[in-house]
Amino acid sequence: LKSGQSVEGKLIEKTDKYIKIDFQGVILTYFLGEVESIDSETVTIPKGNDIPTITYEEMSKSAEKESQESLKINPQSAKSYIERGIAFRMNGNQQEAINYFTKAIEIDPDNAEAYHNRGLSYAGSEMNRSDLALADFSKAIEKNPGEGDYHFLRSNLYFEQQEYDKAWEDVNIVKRLGLKYYAKSFPEFLQELK
């Protein structure tokens, strides 16, 4: 980034305005004005204190194995289906991820995390189903209105659809609630929205 900070993850979308990166199942959005360069599609993540690294592919295989084991142990657990869906999303299989998030919603229709993750798969995939992503982010907000990150994601979609008043409504809520995962992207998004 132009700030001197480095962000490593799988590049899942690049437009003339922003890029989206999948980092450990979390989608990060950066506006091109803040990006210095894009070097590769491989992520390296420190393991422990000795700083060896693993590739994105190794990390996603590990997540897939762990989620499969969790699902065997807890076949009626929405959390297990969410973990499995995240593993598929990390591997780039958005449709299969959506299937698992949908199953989690069937098990627990009040699970905001399941709607949130399914929305990420809709928004961050080649399907480009922003209409379904918007519906899922709205449902996640309905289930957990105090989660600023859900409002931030929905404001991004409103921005892409040029529904700026709605984007501002969510931005004002984000300012009040704060962000857990997207705090670094917020100032640039706010500037672009202005």
Phi, psi and chi 1 to 4 in degrees:
 res  aa     phi    psi   chi1   chi2   chi3   chi4
   1 LEU       -  159.5  -58.7  176.5      -      -
   2 LYS   -65.0  -21.3  -70.0 -177.7  179.1  175.5
   3 SER   -72.2   -9.0   66.2      -      -      -
   4 GLY    96.8  -11.7      -      -      -      -
   5 GLN   -79.0  148.3 -173.7  179.3   26.3      -
   6 SER  -112.5  134.8  176.5      -      -      -
   7 VAL  -123.0  127.6  178.5      -      -      -
   8 GLU  -119.0  130.6  -61.9  177.0  -10.8      -
   9 GLY  -174.9 -177.5      -      -      -      -
  10 LYS   -87.6  122.2 -177.5  176.8  180.0 -176.0
  11 LEU   -71.6  117.7 -179.4   64.5      -      -
  12 ILE  -110.9  -17.6   58.3  171.7      -      -
  13 GLU  -158.1  140.1 -177.6  178.7   -2.2      -
  14 LYS  -138.1  125.4 -178.2  178.0  178.4 -173.0
  15 THR  -119.8 -174.7   70.9      -      -      -
  16 ASP   -77.5   -4.1   59.6  -19.3      -      -
  17 LYS  -115.6  -32.2  -67.3 -176.8 -179.0 -178.1
  18 TYR  -153.2  168.7   62.0   87.8      -      -
  19 ILE  -124.9  153.4   60.2  168.8      -      -
  20 LYS  -120.7  133.9  -71.3 -174.9  179.6 -178.4
  21 ILE  -122.1  134.7  -61.7  170.3      -      -
  22 ASP   -93.1  112.3 -174.5  -25.0      -      -
  23 PHE  -119.2  106.1  176.2   72.6      -      -
  24 GLN    54.4   40.0  -64.5 -175.8   -8.1      -
  25 GLY    85.1   -0.1      -      -      -      -
  26 VAL  -108.2  129.1  176.6      -      -      -
  27 ILE   -87.5  122.2  -53.8  -60.1      -      -
  28 LEU  -108.6  136.2  -56.2  174.8      -      -
  29 THR  -113.4  131.0  -57.6      -      -      -
  30 TYR  -128.9  133.6  -67.5   94.5      -      -
  31 PHE   -76.9  144.4  -68.7   95.5      -      -
  32 LEU   -60.1  -25.8  -69.3 -177.7      -      -
  33 GLY   -62.9  -20.0      -      -      -      -
  34 GLU  -102.7   -2.4   64.5 -174.8  -49.5      -
  35 VAL   -95.4  124.8  175.1      -      -      -
  36 GLU   -81.3  -49.5 -176.7   70.3   33.6      -
  37 SER  -161.2  160.6   66.2      -      -      -
  38 ILE  -120.2  116.1  -58.8  170.4      -      -
  39 ASP   -94.4  -39.9  -64.2  -32.7      -      -
  40 SER  -163.5 -176.9   72.0      -      -      -
  41 GLU  -111.8   21.1  -68.7 -173.4   18.1      -
  42 THR  -108.4  136.5  -59.4      -      -      -
  43 VAL  -106.0  140.6   63.2      -      -      -
  44 THR  -117.6  133.2   55.3      -      -      -
  45 ILE  -128.0  129.1  -61.5  173.1      -      -
  46 PRO   -62.4  141.0  -18.1   27.6      -      -
  47 LYS  -113.0  116.0  -72.2 -172.2 -160.7  174.6
  48 GLY    65.5 -155.7      -      -      -      -
  49 ASN   -90.7  -15.7  -65.5  -29.5      -      -
  50 ASP   -88.1    0.1   54.2   -8.8      -      -
  51 ILE    60.0   29.5  -40.0 -100.5      -      -
  52 PRO   -70.3  165.6   19.5  -23.5      -      -
  53 THR  -125.5  161.6   59.7      -      -      -
  54 ILE  -123.5  152.4   61.0  172.5      -      -
  55 THR   -80.0  164.0   66.3      -      -      -
  56 TYR   -59.1  -40.0 -174.4   86.8      -      -
  57 GLU   -63.6  -42.3  -69.5   77.4   19.2      -
  58 GLU   -63.3  -42.0  -69.3  170.0  -32.3      -
  59 MET   -63.6  -43.7 -178.7 -179.6   65.3      -
  60 SER   -69.2  -35.0   62.3      -      -      -
  61 LYS   -64.9  -40.2  -76.5  179.3 -174.7  175.8
  62 SER   -63.8  -43.2  173.7      -      -      -
  63 ALA   -63.3  -38.7      -      -      -      -
  64 GLU   -64.3  -44.7 -175.7  174.0  -20.3      -
  65 LYS   -63.7  -46.2 -178.6  179.6  176.8 -171.0
  66 GLU   -63.2  -40.4  -71.7  173.0   19.2      -
  67 SER   -70.0  -33.8   68.5      -      -      -
  68 GLN   -65.4  -42.5 -169.7  172.4   26.2      -
  69 GLU   -65.0  -41.6  -70.0  170.1    7.9      -
  70 SER   -61.7  -40.0  175.7      -      -      -
  71 LEU   -67.8  -35.3 -163.9   54.5      -      -
  72 LYS   -65.2  -39.3  -75.8  179.8 -174.6  176.4
  73 ILE   -74.0  -40.0  -65.7  167.9      -      -
  74 ASN  -125.7   71.8  -59.5  -51.2      -      -
  75 PRO   -68.5  -14.0   22.5  -30.0      -      -
  76 GLN  -113.0   24.7  -70.3  -56.7  -47.3      -
  77 SER  -101.4  120.5  164.9      -      -      -
  78 ALA   -58.4  -37.2      -      -      -      -
  79 LYS   -60.8  -39.6 -177.0  177.8 -174.4 -131.6
  80 SER   -63.7  -40.3  -65.7      -      -      -
  81 TYR   -68.6  -36.7  -79.2   93.1      -      -
  82 ILE   -63.5  -46.2  -68.5  168.3      -      -
  83 GLU   -59.4  -41.1  -70.7  172.0   -1.3      -
  84 ARG   -66.0  -42.2 -171.9   80.7  171.5  131.3
  85 GLY   -61.1  -41.6      -      -      -      -
  86 ILE   -62.4  -40.5  -70.0  170.6      -      -
  87 ALA   -61.0  -43.3      -      -      -      -
  88 PHE   -66.6  -38.0  -84.6  102.3      -      -
  89 ARG   -63.2  -39.9 -169.8  174.0   69.7 -130.2
  90 MET   -62.7  -32.2  -70.7  173.5   68.1      -
  91 ASN   -84.5    1.1  -74.8  -36.9      -      -
  92 GLY    85.6    5.6      -      -      -      -
  93 ASN   -95.6   80.4 -171.0  -21.1      -      -
  94 GLN   -65.5  -38.3  -58.5  -54.8  -34.4      -
  95 GLN   -64.4  -42.9 -173.8   55.3   59.2      -
  96 GLU   -66.8  -38.0 -163.6   63.4   29.6      -
  97 ALA   -59.4  -45.5      -      -      -      -
  98 ILE   -60.0  -40.4  -71.5  165.5      -      -
  99 ASN   -59.9  -42.9  -66.7  -19.1      -      -
 100 TYR   -69.9  -40.0  -81.8   95.8      -      -
 101 PHE   -65.1  -36.9  -61.9  135.5      -      -
 102 THR   -63.9  -41.0  -60.1      -      -      -
 103 LYS   -63.5  -39.7 -179.2   64.4  175.5  174.5
 104 ALA   -61.3  -39.6      -      -      -      -
 105 ILE   -67.3  -37.7  -68.9  166.3      -      -
 106 GLU   -62.2  -39.1  -70.1  170.3    6.7      -
 107 ILE   -72.2  -43.2  -67.5  169.8      -      -
 108 ASP  -136.3   87.4 -178.1    3.5      -      -
 109 PRO   -64.5  -10.5  -10.6   18.1      -      -
 110 ASP   -99.4   10.0  -67.3  -35.0      -      -
 111 ASN   -84.2  100.2 -168.5  -47.9      -      -
 112 ALA   -61.0  -36.2      -      -      -      -
 113 GLU   -62.0  -36.3 -173.7 -178.3   -5.3      -
 114 ALA   -65.7  -43.9      -      -      -      -
 115 TYR   -64.4  -42.2  -70.3  104.0      -      -
 116 HIS   -58.1  -49.8  161.4 -109.9      -      -
 117 ASN   -67.0  -39.7  -82.1  -71.0      -      -
 118 ARG   -64.4  -38.8 -170.6  171.5   69.8  177.0
 119 GLY   -60.8  -39.9      -      -      -      -
 120 LEU   -62.0  -40.4  -72.2  172.4      -      -
 121 SER   -66.5  -40.9  -73.7      -      -      -
 122 TYR   -64.6  -42.6  -79.1  130.1      -      -
 123 ALA   -74.9  -34.3      -      -      -      -
 124 GLY   -99.7   17.7      -      -      -      -
 125 SER  -114.8  170.5   71.0      -      -      -
 126 GLU   -66.5  -13.6   61.4  -78.9  -12.3      -
 127 MET   -66.2  -31.1  -70.5 -177.6  -94.6      -
 128 ASN    49.4   53.7 -164.9   19.4      -      -
 129 ARG   -98.0   68.1  -66.5  -58.0  -52.5  -93.7
 130 SER   -64.0  -26.0   59.4      -      -      -
 131 ASP   -64.4  -43.5   55.8  -30.3      -      -
 132 LEU   -72.9  -35.6  -64.5  174.4      -      -
 133 ALA   -62.4  -44.6      -      -      -      -
 134 LEU   -60.2  -44.1 -174.0   60.8      -      -
 135 ALA   -61.7  -41.3      -      -      -      -
 136 ASP   -69.9  -40.8  -84.1  -13.4      -      -
 137 PHE   -63.5  -38.6  -67.1  148.6      -      -
 138 SER   -64.6  -39.1  -66.3      -      -      -
 139 LYS   -67.7  -40.6 -164.4   69.3  163.5  176.6
 140 ALA   -60.3  -41.1      -      -      -      -
 141 ILE   -65.4  -40.9  -70.9  166.6      -      -
 142 GLU   -59.1  -41.2  175.8 -172.8  -44.8      -
 143 LYS   -77.5  -31.4  -58.0  -60.5  179.1 -174.3
 144 ASN  -142.8   78.1 -175.1    1.3      -      -
 145 PRO   -67.4  -13.8   20.5  -28.1      -      -
 146 GLY   -88.2    7.1      -      -      -      -
 147 GLU   -96.0  103.9 -177.7   60.9   61.7      -
 148 GLY   -60.8  -32.7      -      -      -      -
 149 ASP   -62.3  -35.6  -70.7  -88.7      -      -
 150 TYR   -65.1  -41.5  -60.2  165.0      -      -
 151 HIS   -64.7  -38.2  -69.7  -84.7      -      -
 152 PHE   -63.5  -45.6  177.6   69.9      -      -
 153 LEU   -61.5  -41.9  -68.2  167.0      -      -
 154 ARG   -67.3  -37.1 -172.2  171.3   71.1  174.9
 155 SER   -63.2  -35.4   68.8      -      -      -
 156 ASN   -62.2  -42.5  -85.2  -91.8      -      -
 157 LEU   -67.0  -42.2  -73.3  176.1      -      -
 158 TYR   -59.2  -40.6  -77.5  141.3      -      -
 159 PHE   -61.0  -46.5  176.8   79.3      -      -
 160 GLU   -60.7  -32.1  -70.6  173.9   14.0      -
 161 GLN   -88.7    5.9  -64.5  174.2   -7.5      -
 162 GLN    60.6   31.4  -61.7 -179.6   -9.2      -
 163 GLU   -99.8   73.1  -65.9 -171.9   47.4      -
 164 TYR   -67.2  -35.9  -56.9  120.1      -      -
 165 ASP   -61.5  -43.3  -69.9  -20.4      -      -
 166 LYS   -66.7  -38.0  -70.1  179.9  179.4 -179.9
 167 ALA   -61.0  -42.9      -      -      -      -
 168 TRP   -64.3  -38.1  -84.1  113.1      -      -
 169 GLU   -57.4  -47.3  -73.3  175.6   25.8      -
 170 ASP   -67.6  -37.9  -85.8  -26.5      -      -
 171 VAL   -59.9  -41.6  161.9      -      -      -
 172 ASN   -64.8  -34.6  -71.3  -34.8      -      -
 173 ILE   -68.7  -41.4  -66.1  169.3      -      -
 174 VAL   -59.4  -41.6  168.6      -      -      -
 175 LYS   -59.6  -36.2  -73.2  179.3 -179.6  178.5
 176 ARG   -76.7  -41.7 -175.5  171.1   39.2   86.3
 177 LEU   -86.9  -31.8  -64.1  174.4      -      -
 178 GLY    86.4  175.1      -      -      -      -
 179 LEU  -129.6  146.6  -68.1  166.6      -      -
 180 LYS   -97.3  -50.1  -68.3  177.9 -172.3  171.6
 181 TYR  -104.7  -23.9  -58.5  108.4      -      -
 182 TYR  -110.9   18.0  -58.8  100.7      -      -
 183 ALA   -58.6  -36.8      -      -      -      -
 184 LYS   -69.1  -29.0  -67.2  178.1 -176.2  174.6
 185 SER   -84.4  -18.6  -60.3      -      -      -
 186 PHE   -63.2  -48.1 -172.6   67.5      -      -
 187 PRO   -58.6  -40.8  -22.9   32.6      -      -
 188 GLU   -68.9  -39.9  -67.6   78.3   14.3      -
 189 PHE   -62.6  -43.5  173.2   71.1      -      -
 190 LEU   -60.6  -42.4 -168.3   58.2      -      -
 191 GLN   -63.3  -43.6 -174.0   62.1   37.0      -
 192 GLU   -63.9  -40.1 -174.6   75.3   17.7      -
 193 LEU   -64.9  -38.1 -177.1   57.7      -      -
 194 LYS   -62.9      -  -73.4  178.7 -177.3  179.2
